[in-house]
Amino acid sequence: MIDPAQTALFLVVIVLTILLVVLGIQVFFILKELRKTLEKANKVLDDTSTITESVSKPISSLSSIAMGLKAGAKIAKILNTDKKHKKDE
């Protein structure tokens, strides 16, 4: 004869096995979705990097132009002061 405790233990083992299999499948799907999310986040970061580079290049060139103009203005000022000193003499 089958002992009732053995039957109950057998049923508990079956139920726990089914629950663990379902839980494992759910974890698999969660990890799959996490992978997709990380891929999308990586793409967004790559796009952000590209946009940042495309914005920084014109700003850098404008800065170089401004520095050139500033240096030119200093040279013009020096030349003008030299001309004024020569006229005064």
Steps between C-alpha positions, in 0.01 A plus 500: 500500500601853434560710804303831504814689603681360197214606273494851645879527463478380141232760418704776663806402295295504178346840579838649591655361182226655287537835679877500455467422129251786455724731701801403288309578181397839639859582596608406147249743349599774745867459408410503131313830543788641704738416216277684249477800733877514543550481122261794453673700774836430337365623164370818663840562660675446167261745331560752778874468449460564126280804559742639758790464260308666217414794726846537652685522166334826384536650847868410500551662161313811614726516803806476275368781281430715806853440632642596159296820493610582853865449407448713188343776708800496736740526205297787351501679835878461529547631145271797567685593818831482310360735230380745765840503669671567164262791424563653842875493445 
